[in-house]
Amino acid sequence: MYKIQLDQDIQPLSEFRSKVAFYFDKVKRTKRPLIITQNGKSSAILLDVSAYQAMVDKLEVLEDIKLAEEQISQGMELSHKEVKKKFAKRS
């Protein structure tokens, strides 16, 4: 996902409604999210599908890392030798 350009990527809901197809195309083309405001406050974000999927994939990796860190802090880690032994038993 590309960095938001504040002068181009924040639009009021009324503007978004009047040019929906234009903004869908813009988000798809630029890969930048569009922040939609309502009553002067941010209300929603329109993202390109591939940018959204990349963000979800990164989040899953971070959650796995967090779980691994918790398991290590609880003494649940395995040595390389122990992992090799477990995988050898599966074969």
PDB file as gemmi writes it, atoms N, CA and C in Angstrom:
CRYST1    1.000    1.000    1.000  90.00  90.00  90.00 P 1                      
ATOM      1  N   MET A   1       0.852  -1.179   0.000  1.00  0.00           N  
ATOM      2  CA  MET A   1       0.000   0.000   0.000  1.00  0.00           C  
ATOM      3  C   MET A   1       0.896   1.240   0.000  1.00  0.00           C  
ATOM      4  N   TYR A   2       0.516   2.203  -0.790  1.00  0.00           N  
ATOM      5  CA  TYR A   2       1.291   3.426  -0.903  1.00  0.00           C  
ATOM      6  C   TYR A   2       0.853   4.440   0.144  1.00  0.00           C  
ATOM      7  N   LYS A   3       1.719   5.381   0.427  1.00  0.00           N  
ATOM      8  CA  LYS A   3       1.460   6.417   1.420  1.00  0.00           C  
ATOM      9  C   LYS A   3       0.336   7.342   0.954  1.00  0.00           C  
ATOM     10  N   ILE A   4      -0.516   7.707   1.878  1.00  0.00           N  
ATOM     11  CA  ILE A   4      -1.636   8.603   1.591  1.00  0.00           C  
ATOM     12  C   ILE A   4      -1.113   9.989   1.244  1.00  0.00           C  
ATOM     13  N   GLN A   5      -1.690  10.589   0.218  1.00  0.00           N  
ATOM     14  CA  GLN A   5      -1.390  11.972  -0.122  1.00  0.00           C  
ATOM     15  C   GLN A   5      -2.568  12.805   0.383  1.00  0.00           C  
ATOM     16  N   LEU A   6      -2.327  13.542   1.446  1.00  0.00           N  
ATOM     17  CA  LEU A   6      -3.406  14.229   2.154  1.00  0.00           C  
ATOM     18  C   LEU A   6      -4.229  15.160   1.268  1.00  0.00           C  
ATOM     19  N   ASP A   7      -3.602  15.775   0.299  1.00  0.00           N  
ATOM     20  CA  ASP A   7      -4.341  16.713  -0.561  1.00  0.00           C  
ATOM     21  C   ASP A   7      -5.189  16.012  -1.624  1.00  0.00           C  
ATOM     22  N   GLN A   8      -4.987  14.708  -1.820  1.00  0.00           N  
ATOM     23  CA  GLN A   8      -5.716  13.990  -2.864  1.00  0.00           C  
ATOM     24  C   GLN A   8      -6.543  12.815  -2.360  1.00  0.00           C  
ATOM     25  N   ASP A   9      -6.212  12.284  -1.208  1.00  0.00           N  
ATOM     26  CA  ASP A   9      -6.791  11.017  -0.772  1.00  0.00           C  
ATOM     27  C   ASP A   9      -7.782  11.138   0.382  1.00  0.00           C  
ATOM     28  N   ILE A  10      -8.277  12.323   0.619  1.00  0.00           N  
ATOM     29  CA  ILE A  10      -9.323  12.535   1.620  1.00  0.00           C  
ATOM     30  C   ILE A  10     -10.450  13.291   0.938  1.00  0.00           C  
ATOM     31  N   GLN A  11     -11.630  12.683   0.930  1.00  0.00           N  
ATOM     32  CA  GLN A  11     -12.757  13.298   0.239  1.00  0.00           C  
ATOM     33  C   GLN A  11     -14.013  13.215   1.089  1.00  0.00           C  
ATOM     34  N   PRO A  12     -14.852  14.245   1.039  1.00  0.00           N  
ATOM     35  CA  PRO A  12     -16.126  14.194   1.763  1.00  0.00           C  
ATOM     36  C   PRO A  12     -17.087  13.209   1.087  1.00  0.00           C  
ATOM     37  N   LEU A  13     -17.987  12.674   1.856  1.00  0.00           N  
ATOM     38  CA  LEU A  13     -18.951  11.697   1.355  1.00  0.00           C  
ATOM     39  C   LEU A  13     -19.739  12.236   0.170  1.00  0.00           C  
ATOM     40  N   SER A  14     -20.131  13.487   0.209  1.00  0.00           N  
ATOM     41  CA  SER A  14     -20.908  14.063  -0.892  1.00  0.00           C  
ATOM     42  C   SER A  14     -20.119  14.035  -2.201  1.00  0.00           C  
ATOM     43  N   GLU A  15     -18.842  14.352  -2.145  1.00  0.00           N  
ATOM     44  CA  GLU A  15     -17.971  14.306  -3.327  1.00  0.00           C  
ATOM     45  C   GLU A  15     -17.802  12.867  -3.798  1.00  0.00           C  
ATOM     46  N   PHE A  16     -17.590  11.949  -2.851  1.00  0.00           N  
ATOM     47  CA  PHE A  16     -17.431  10.535  -3.181  1.00  0.00           C  
ATOM     48  C   PHE A  16     -18.680   9.997  -3.884  1.00  0.00           C  
ATOM     49  N   ARG A  17     -19.850  10.315  -3.342  1.00  0.00           N  
ATOM     50  CA  ARG A  17     -21.104   9.858  -3.939  1.00  0.00           C  
ATOM     51  C   ARG A  17     -21.262  10.314  -5.383  1.00  0.00           C  
ATOM     52  N   SER A  18     -20.871  11.543  -5.648  1.00  0.00           N  
ATOM     53  CA  SER A  18     -21.073  12.093  -6.989  1.00  0.00           C  
ATOM     54  C   SER A  18     -20.082  11.547  -8.017  1.00  0.00           C  
ATOM     55  N   LYS A  19     -18.989  10.935  -7.544  1.00  0.00           N  
ATOM     56  CA  LYS A  19     -17.949  10.435  -8.458  1.00  0.00           C  
ATOM     57  C   LYS A  19     -17.460   9.045  -8.048  1.00  0.00           C  
ATOM     58  N   VAL A  20     -18.377   8.163  -7.677  1.00  0.00           N  
ATOM     59  CA  VAL A  20     -17.999   6.842  -7.169  1.00  0.00           C  
ATOM     60  C   VAL A  20     -17.080   6.099  -8.138  1.00  0.00           C  
ATOM     61  N   ALA A  21     -17.464   6.001  -9.396  1.00  0.00           N  
ATOM     62  CA  ALA A  21     -16.666   5.252 -10.372  1.00  0.00           C  
ATOM     63  C   ALA A  21     -15.262   5.847 -10.505  1.00  0.00           C  
ATOM     64  N   PHE A  22     -15.165   7.169 -10.497  1.00  0.00           N  
ATOM     65  CA  PHE A  22     -13.862   7.832 -10.587  1.00  0.00           C  
ATOM     66  C   PHE A  22     -12.974   7.426  -9.416  1.00  0.00           C  
ATOM     67  N   TYR A  23     -13.524   7.448  -8.196  1.00  0.00           N  
ATOM     68  CA  TYR A  23     -12.711   7.131  -7.018  1.00  0.00           C  
ATOM     69  C   TYR A  23     -12.345   5.644  -6.949  1.00  0.00           C  
ATOM     70  N   PHE A  24     -13.250   4.758  -7.397  1.00  0.00           N  
ATOM     71  CA  PHE A  24     -12.899   3.339  -7.459  1.00  0.00           C  
ATOM     72  C   PHE A  24     -11.718   3.136  -8.399  1.00  0.00           C  
ATOM     73  N   ASP A  25     -11.776   3.772  -9.569  1.00  0.00           N  
ATOM     74  CA  ASP A  25     -10.690   3.663 -10.532  1.00  0.00           C  
ATOM     75  C   ASP A  25      -9.393   4.239  -9.976  1.00  0.00           C  
ATOM     76  N   LYS A  26      -9.496   5.378  -9.303  1.00  0.00           N  
ATOM     77  CA  LYS A  26      -8.307   6.029  -8.737  1.00  0.00           C  
ATOM     78  C   LYS A  26      -7.622   5.142  -7.696  1.00  0.00           C  
ATOM     79  N   VAL A  27      -8.398   4.551  -6.814  1.00  0.00           N  
ATOM     80  CA  VAL A  27      -7.850   3.673  -5.766  1.00  0.00           C  
ATOM     81  C   VAL A  27      -7.194   2.453  -6.411  1.00  0.00           C  
ATOM     82  N   LYS A  28      -7.853   1.895  -7.408  1.00  0.00           N  
ATOM     83  CA  LYS A  28      -7.295   0.727  -8.094  1.00  0.00           C  
ATOM     84  C   LYS A  28      -6.000   1.090  -8.824  1.00  0.00           C  
ATOM     85  N   ARG A  29      -5.966   2.240  -9.453  1.00  0.00           N  
ATOM     86  CA  ARG A  29      -4.806   2.679 -10.240  1.00  0.00           C  
ATOM     87  C   ARG A  29      -3.627   3.081  -9.354  1.00  0.00           C  
ATOM     88  N   THR A  30      -3.882   3.858  -8.306  1.00  0.00           N  
ATOM     89  CA  THR A  30      -2.794   4.390  -7.472  1.00  0.00           C  
ATOM     90  C   THR A  30      -2.372   3.451  -6.347  1.00  0.00           C  
ATOM     91  N   LYS A  31      -3.260   2.515  -5.991  1.00  0.00           N  
ATOM     92  CA  LYS A  31      -3.037   1.601  -4.848  1.00  0.00           C  
ATOM     93  C   LYS A  31      -3.012   2.346  -3.511  1.00  0.00           C  
ATOM     94  N   ARG A  32      -3.437   3.606  -3.515  1.00  0.00           N  
ATOM     95  CA  ARG A  32      -3.508   4.384  -2.273  1.00  0.00           C  
ATOM     96  C   ARG A  32      -4.934   4.327  -1.741  1.00  0.00           C  
ATOM     97  N   PRO A  33      -5.100   4.244  -0.432  1.00  0.00           N  
ATOM     98  CA  PRO A  33      -6.451   4.247   0.134  1.00  0.00           C  
ATOM     99  C   PRO A  33      -7.098   5.628  -0.003  1.00  0.00           C  
ATOM    100  N   LEU A  34      -8.412   5.646  -0.007  1.00  0.00           N  
ATOM    101  CA  LEU A  34      -9.172   6.890  -0.029  1.00  0.00           C  
ATOM    102  C   LEU A  34      -9.906   6.997   1.300  1.00  0.00           C  
ATOM    103  N   ILE A  35      -9.684   8.078   2.003  1.00  0.00           N  
ATOM    104  CA  ILE A  35     -10.378   8.321   3.267  1.00  0.00           C  
ATOM    105  C   ILE A  35     -11.622   9.143   2.952  1.00  0.00           C  
ATOM    106  N   ILE A  36     -12.761   8.642   3.383  1.00  0.00           N  
ATOM    107  CA  ILE A  36     -14.032   9.321   3.135  1.00  0.00           C  
ATOM    108  C   ILE A  36     -14.486   9.940   4.454  1.00  0.00           C  
ATOM    109  N   THR A  37     -14.785  11.235   4.386  1.00  0.00           N  
ATOM    110  CA  THR A  37     -15.203  11.942   5.597  1.00  0.00           C  
ATOM    111  C   THR A  37     -16.708  12.194   5.571  1.00  0.00           C  
ATOM    112  N   GLN A  38     -17.247  12.320   6.772  1.00  0.00           N  
ATOM    113  CA  GLN A  38     -18.661  12.653   6.940  1.00  0.00           C  
ATOM    114  C   GLN A  38     -18.751  13.652   8.083  1.00  0.00           C  
ATOM    115  N   ASN A  39     -19.351  14.783   7.803  1.00  0.00           N  
ATOM    116  CA  ASN A  39     -19.425  15.865   8.785  1.00  0.00           C  
ATOM    117  C   ASN A  39     -18.047  16.291   9.271  1.00  0.00           C  
ATOM    118  N   GLY A  40     -17.079  16.288   8.362  1.00  0.00           N  
ATOM    119  CA  GLY A  40     -15.731  16.756   8.678  1.00  0.00           C  
ATOM    120  C   GLY A  40     -14.860  15.772   9.435  1.00  0.00           C  
ATOM    121  N   LYS A  41     -15.354  14.564   9.668  1.00  0.00           N  
ATOM    122  CA  LYS A  41     -14.576  13.557  10.397  1.00  0.00           C  
ATOM    123  C   LYS A  41     -14.410  12.317   9.534  1.00  0.00           C  
ATOM    124  N   SER A  42     -13.260  11.653   9.672  1.00  0.00           N  
ATOM    125  CA  SER A  42     -13.045  10.433   8.892  1.00  0.00           C  
ATOM    126  C   SER A  42     -14.121   9.414   9.243  1.00  0.00           C  
ATOM    127  N   SER A  43     -14.640   8.739   8.216  1.00  0.00           N  
ATOM    128  CA  SER A  43     -15.761   7.831   8.408  1.00  0.00           C  
ATOM    129  C   SER A  43     -15.501   6.441   7.836  1.00  0.00           C  
ATOM    130  N   ALA A  44     -14.801   6.377   6.700  1.00  0.00           N  
ATOM    131  CA  ALA A  44     -14.542   5.088   6.059  1.00  0.00           C  
ATOM    132  C   ALA A  44     -13.276   5.187   5.214  1.00  0.00           C  
ATOM    133  N   ILE A  45     -12.748   4.016   4.853  1.00  0.00           N  
ATOM    134  CA  ILE A  45     -11.575   3.957   3.989  1.00  0.00           C  
ATOM    135  C   ILE A  45     -11.868   2.979   2.858  1.00  0.00           C  
ATOM    136  N   LEU A  46     -11.597   3.414   1.643  1.00  0.00           N  
ATOM    137  CA  LEU A  46     -11.738   2.567   0.468  1.00  0.00           C  
ATOM    138  C   LEU A  46     -10.342   2.087   0.084  1.00  0.00           C  
ATOM    139  N   LEU A  47     -10.169   0.751   0.021  1.00  0.00           N  
ATOM    140  CA  LEU A  47      -8.863   0.163  -0.287  1.00  0.00           C  
ATOM    141  C   LEU A  47      -8.941  -0.686  -1.543  1.00  0.00           C  
ATOM    142  N   ASP A  48      -7.841  -0.739  -2.277  1.00  0.00           N  
ATOM    143  CA  ASP A  48      -7.699  -1.668  -3.379  1.00  0.00           C  
ATOM    144  C   ASP A  48      -7.674  -3.089  -2.804  1.00  0.00           C  
ATOM    145  N   VAL A  49      -8.261  -4.039  -3.507  1.00  0.00           N  
ATOM    146  CA  VAL A  49      -8.354  -5.411  -3.010  1.00  0.00           C  
ATOM    147  C   VAL A  49      -6.974  -6.011  -2.745  1.00  0.00           C  
ATOM    148  N   SER A  50      -6.029  -5.823  -3.658  1.00  0.00           N  
ATOM    149  CA  SER A  50      -4.690  -6.404  -3.465  1.00  0.00           C  
ATOM    150  C   SER A  50      -3.978  -5.751  -2.281  1.00  0.00           C  
ATOM    151  N   ALA A  51      -4.189  -4.462  -2.075  1.00  0.00           N  
ATOM    152  CA  ALA A  51      -3.591  -3.776  -0.918  1.00  0.00           C  
ATOM    153  C   ALA A  51      -4.201  -4.307   0.377  1.00  0.00           C  
ATOM    154  N   TYR A  52      -5.507  -4.545   0.355  1.00  0.00           N  
ATOM    155  CA  TYR A  52      -6.184  -5.101   1.537  1.00  0.00           C  
ATOM    156  C   TYR A  52      -5.636  -6.494   1.843  1.00  0.00           C  
ATOM    157  N   GLN A  53      -5.505  -7.346   0.818  1.00  0.00           N  
ATOM    158  CA  GLN A  53      -5.010  -8.706   1.029  1.00  0.00           C  
ATOM    159  C   GLN A  53      -3.590  -8.693   1.569  1.00  0.00           C  
ATOM    160  N   ALA A  54      -2.750  -7.811   1.060  1.00  0.00           N  
ATOM    161  CA  ALA A  54      -1.378  -7.698   1.558  1.00  0.00           C  
ATOM    162  C   ALA A  54      -1.376  -7.295   3.029  1.00  0.00           C  
ATOM    163  N   MET A  55      -2.279  -6.395   3.401  1.00  0.00           N  
ATOM    164  CA  MET A  55      -2.370  -5.949   4.788  1.00  0.00           C  
ATOM    165  C   MET A  55      -2.826  -7.104   5.696  1.00  0.00           C  
ATOM    166  N   VAL A  56      -3.792  -7.887   5.242  1.00  0.00           N  
ATOM    167  CA  VAL A  56      -4.265  -9.041   6.015  1.00  0.00           C  
ATOM    168  C   VAL A  56      -3.146 -10.067   6.179  1.00  0.00           C  
ATOM    169  N   ASP A  57      -2.403 -10.311   5.092  1.00  0.00           N  
ATOM    170  CA  ASP A  57      -1.293 -11.271   5.164  1.00  0.00           C  
ATOM    171  C   ASP A  57      -0.242 -10.830   6.180  1.00  0.00           C  
ATOM    172  N   LYS A  58       0.099  -9.552   6.178  1.00  0.00           N  
ATOM    173  CA  LYS A  58       1.076  -9.026   7.137  1.00  0.00           C  
ATOM    174  C   LYS A  58       0.567  -9.156   8.568  1.00  0.00           C  
ATOM    175  N   LEU A  59      -0.707  -8.884   8.762  1.00  0.00           N  
ATOM    176  CA  LEU A  59      -1.303  -8.991  10.093  1.00  0.00           C  
ATOM    177  C   LEU A  59      -1.238 -10.423  10.606  1.00  0.00           C  
ATOM    178  N   GLU A  60      -1.493 -11.384   9.722  1.00  0.00           N  
ATOM    179  CA  GLU A  60      -1.420 -12.791  10.127  1.00  0.00           C  
ATOM    180  C   GLU A  60      -0.006 -13.167  10.566  1.00  0.00           C  
ATOM    181  N   VAL A  61       0.998 -12.692   9.850  1.00  0.00           N  
ATOM    182  CA  VAL A  61       2.390 -12.971  10.217  1.00  0.00           C  
ATOM    183  C   VAL A  61       2.702 -12.356  11.578  1.00  0.00           C  
ATOM    184  N   LEU A  62       2.270 -11.118  11.793  1.00  0.00           N  
ATOM    185  CA  LEU A  62       2.518 -10.459  13.077  1.00  0.00           C  
ATOM    186  C   LEU A  62       1.824 -11.195  14.226  1.00  0.00           C  
ATOM    187  N   GLU A  63       0.618 -11.704  13.980  1.00  0.00           N  
ATOM    188  CA  GLU A  63      -0.075 -12.479  15.018  1.00  0.00           C  
ATOM    189  C   GLU A  63       0.671 -13.773  15.327  1.00  0.00           C  
ATOM    190  N   ASP A  64       1.228 -14.417  14.284  1.00  0.00           N  
ATOM    191  CA  ASP A  64       2.019 -15.631  14.500  1.00  0.00           C  
ATOM    192  C   ASP A  64       3.273 -15.329  15.320  1.00  0.00           C  
ATOM    193  N   ILE A  65       3.905 -14.207  15.024  1.00  0.00           N  
ATOM    194  CA  ILE A  65       5.106 -13.811  15.772  1.00  0.00           C  
ATOM    195  C   ILE A  65       4.747 -13.545  17.231  1.00  0.00           C  
ATOM    196  N   LYS A  66       3.644 -12.861  17.458  1.00  0.00           N  
ATOM    197  CA  LYS A  66       3.214 -12.577  18.831  1.00  0.00           C  
ATOM    198  C   LYS A  66       2.939 -13.876  19.592  1.00  0.00           C  
ATOM    199  N   LEU A  67       2.263 -14.818  18.949  1.00  0.00           N  
ATOM    200  CA  LEU A  67       1.985 -16.103  19.588  1.00  0.00           C  
ATOM    201  C   LEU A  67       3.284 -16.831  19.915  1.00  0.00           C  
ATOM    202  N   ALA A  68       4.229 -16.821  18.980  1.00  0.00           N  
ATOM    203  CA  ALA A  68       5.514 -17.483  19.211  1.00  0.00           C  
ATOM    204  C   ALA A  68       6.259 -16.847  20.379  1.00  0.00           C  
ATOM    205  N   GLU A  69       6.229 -15.513  20.455  1.00  0.00           N  
ATOM    206  CA  GLU A  69       6.898 -14.830  21.565  1.00  0.00           C  
ATOM    207  C   GLU A  69       6.254 -15.204  22.901  1.00  0.00           C  
ATOM    208  N   GLU A  70       4.922 -15.297  22.923  1.00  0.00           N  
ATOM    209  CA  GLU A  70       4.227 -15.698  24.156  1.00  0.00           C  
ATOM    210  C   GLU A  70       4.606 -17.120  24.552  1.00  0.00           C  
ATOM    211  N   GLN A  71       4.663 -18.012  23.557  1.00  0.00           N  
ATOM    212  CA  GLN A  71       5.029 -19.399  23.846  1.00  0.00           C  
ATOM    213  C   GLN A  71       6.466 -19.499  24.353  1.00  0.00           C  
ATOM    214  N   ILE A  72       7.354 -18.725  23.790  1.00  0.00           N  
ATOM    215  CA  ILE A  72       8.749 -18.730  24.249  1.00  0.00           C  
ATOM    216  C   ILE A  72       8.828 -18.215  25.673  1.00  0.00           C  
ATOM    217  N   SER A  73       8.096 -17.152  25.983  1.00  0.00           N  
ATOM    218  CA  SER A  73       8.141 -16.597  27.346  1.00  0.00           C  
ATOM    219  C   SER A  73       7.553 -17.566  28.374  1.00  0.00           C  
ATOM    220  N   GLN A  74       6.724 -18.502  27.908  1.00  0.00           N  
ATOM    221  CA  GLN A  74       6.145 -19.505  28.804  1.00  0.00           C  
ATOM    222  C   GLN A  74       6.968 -20.796  28.822  1.00  0.00           C  
ATOM    223  N   GLY A  75       8.138 -20.757  28.173  1.00  0.00           N  
ATOM    224  CA  GLY A  75       9.020 -21.921  28.177  1.00  0.00           C  
ATOM    225  C   GLY A  75       8.578 -23.032  27.240  1.00  0.00           C  
ATOM    226  N   MET A  76       7.784 -22.711  26.247  1.00  0.00           N  
ATOM    227  CA  MET A  76       7.253 -23.730  25.345  1.00  0.00           C  
ATOM    228  C   MET A  76       8.077 -23.874  24.061  1.00  0.00           C  
ATOM    229  N   GLU A  77       9.259 -23.257  24.010  1.00  0.00           N  
ATOM    230  CA  GLU A  77      10.052 -23.317  22.785  1.00  0.00           C  
ATOM    231  C   GLU A  77      10.665 -24.700  22.613  1.00  0.00           C  
ATOM    232  N   LEU A  78      11.004 -25.020  21.367  1.00  0.00           N  
ATOM    233  CA  LEU A  78      11.658 -26.281  21.038  1.00  0.00           C  
ATOM    234  C   LEU A  78      13.004 -25.969  20.384  1.00  0.00           C  
ATOM    235  N   SER A  79      13.976 -26.797  20.672  1.00  0.00           N  
ATOM    236  CA  SER A  79      15.274 -26.630  20.020  1.00  0.00           C  
ATOM    237  C   SER A  79      15.176 -27.153  18.591  1.00  0.00           C  
ATOM    238  N   HIS A  80      16.149 -26.777  17.790  1.00  0.00           N  
ATOM    239  CA  HIS A  80      16.196 -27.240  16.400  1.00  0.00           C  
ATOM    240  C   HIS A  80      16.215 -28.763  16.361  1.00  0.00           C  
ATOM    241  N   LYS A  81      16.969 -29.360  17.251  1.00  0.00           N  
ATOM    242  CA  LYS A  81      17.090 -30.819  17.317  1.00  0.00           C  
ATOM    243  C   LYS A  81      15.731 -31.461  17.634  1.00  0.00           C  
ATOM    244  N   GLU A  82      14.979 -30.867  18.559  1.00  0.00           N  
ATOM    245  CA  GLU A  82      13.662 -31.403  18.921  1.00  0.00           C  
ATOM    246  C   GLU A  82      12.675 -31.307  17.747  1.00  0.00           C  
ATOM    247  N   VAL A  83      12.728 -30.224  17.019  1.00  0.00           N  
ATOM    248  CA  VAL A  83      11.840 -30.051  15.864  1.00  0.00           C  
ATOM    249  C   VAL A  83      12.167 -31.079  14.790  1.00  0.00           C  
ATOM    250  N   LYS A  84      13.457 -31.274  14.510  1.00  0.00           N  
ATOM    251  CA  LYS A  84      13.862 -32.266  13.514  1.00  0.00           C  
ATOM    252  C   LYS A  84      13.370 -33.653  13.914  1.00  0.00           C  
ATOM    253  N   LYS A  85      13.454 -33.961  15.194  1.00  0.00           N  
ATOM    254  CA  LYS A  85      13.032 -35.264  15.698  1.00  0.00           C  
ATOM    255  C   LYS A  85      11.520 -35.437  15.497  1.00  0.00           C  
ATOM    256  N   LYS A  86      10.731 -34.405  15.792  1.00  0.00           N  
ATOM    257  CA  LYS A  86       9.282 -34.480  15.616  1.00  0.00           C  
ATOM    258  C   LYS A  86       8.893 -34.680  14.148  1.00  0.00           C  
ATOM    259  N   PHE A  87       9.580 -33.956  13.248  1.00  0.00           N  
ATOM    260  CA  PHE A  87       9.273 -34.095  11.822  1.00  0.00           C  
ATOM    261  C   PHE A  87       9.716 -35.450  11.299  1.00  0.00           C  
ATOM    262  N   ALA A  88      10.785 -35.985  11.835  1.00  0.00           N  
ATOM    263  CA  ALA A  88      11.271 -37.302  11.394  1.00  0.00           C  
ATOM    264  C   ALA A  88      10.255 -38.383  11.763  1.00  0.00           C  
ATOM    265  N   LYS A  89       9.576 -38.226  12.885  1.00  0.00           N  
ATOM    266  CA  LYS A  89       8.564 -39.198  13.319  1.00  0.00           C  
ATOM    267  C   LYS A  89       7.347 -39.191  12.400  1.00  0.00           C  
ATOM    268  N   ARG A  90       7.063 -38.052  11.763  1.00  0.00           N  
ATOM    269  CA  ARG A  90       5.905 -37.941  10.879  1.00  0.00           C  
ATOM    270  C   ARG A  90       6.102 -38.687   9.557  1.00  0.00           C  
ATOM    271  N   SER A  91       7.334 -38.875   9.185  1.00  0.00           N  
ATOM    272  CA  SER A  91       7.622 -39.499   7.863  1.00  0.00           C  
ATOM    273  C   SER A  91       7.390 -40.978   7.880  1.00  0.00           C  
TER     274      SER A  91                                                      
END                                                                             
